Amino acid sequence: MGALKIDCYCNETQMSSIIKSITSHLYNSDEMDVTDFDDVIGDIRVCVSFDAYMDTVNVKASEVLDDEWDLLYEDTAVLTSRLKPIIEEYNRNGKEAGEQAYDILEDRFTYI
C-alpha cells in the first residue's frame, strides 16, 4: 500500500525547519511547564500548545496558518503527525533521566 499524497503549502525544507524549531523550544523549556510555541517562520505562523501533567508532555493543539492567518489543514495534519514521535521520545528521555537520577541517589545511600 503506497503513501497518501498530501498537497501541502509548506515544502519539506520548511516543514523540517518548523519541526526543528519546535523541538528546540521543547528541549529548552522547563519539563513541568512547557510554554506554548507561537512563531512566524518564513511566511507562515505556527502555533503549538502543550500540556504537561505528571512528567508527561502532550500536544494539546497545533496549527499552521498562512500569511492571512487562515488555517492550512494539510500542513497542520502533517505537523501533528510529525510531532507525535518527537513528543514520545521527549517523554521517554525524561522518564529515563528520572530513573537514572533515582538509581544514582539509591547507590549513594547504599554506600553511606
C-alpha positions, -999 to 999 in steps of 0.1 A, spaced: 0 0 0 15 33 -10 18 66 9 -11 90 7 -2 121 -13 -9 153 6 -8 186 -11 8 209 15 16 246 13 50 241 30 77 222 13 98 195 30 126 221 39 101 244 55 84 216 75 118 204 87 126 239 98 93 241 117 99 207 134 135 217 143 123 250 159 95 233 179 119 205 191 145 231 202 117 250 220 106 218 237 140 208 249 148 244 261 116 246 282 111 236 318 98 200 318 69 207 342 59 240 325 64 238 287 53 271 273 33 272 241 51 277 208 39 306 186 62 319 160 63 331 124 86 310 103 90 323 68 56 334 56 36 310 79 26 311 116 30 280 137 11 276 170 15 246 192 1 244 227 15 218 252 0 202 282 23 189 310 9 166 336 28 142 359 61 142 340 44 137 306 41 163 279 13 162 253 4 184 224 -29 200 232 -33 216 198 -12 225 168 -19 248 138 -1 260 107 -15 293 94 -8 312 62 1 349 60 -36 359 63 -39 336 95 -61 311 77 -56 275 88 -37 253 65 -54 219 71 -30 196 53 1 213 68 -15 211 103 -21 174 98 15 168 87 28 188 116 7 170 141 17 136 128 54 145 129 52 159 164 39 126 178 72 107 177 91 137 190 68 140 220 71 103 226 109 105 226 109 136 248 87 118 274 108 86 272 141 106 276 125 124 306 114 91 322 149 75 317 166 106 332 144 104 362 151 67 366 188 72 363 187 100 389 168 77 413 193 49 408 222 73 415 206 85 447 199 50 457 235 40 451 247 69 472 225 60 502 236 23 499 273 31 503 268 56 532 
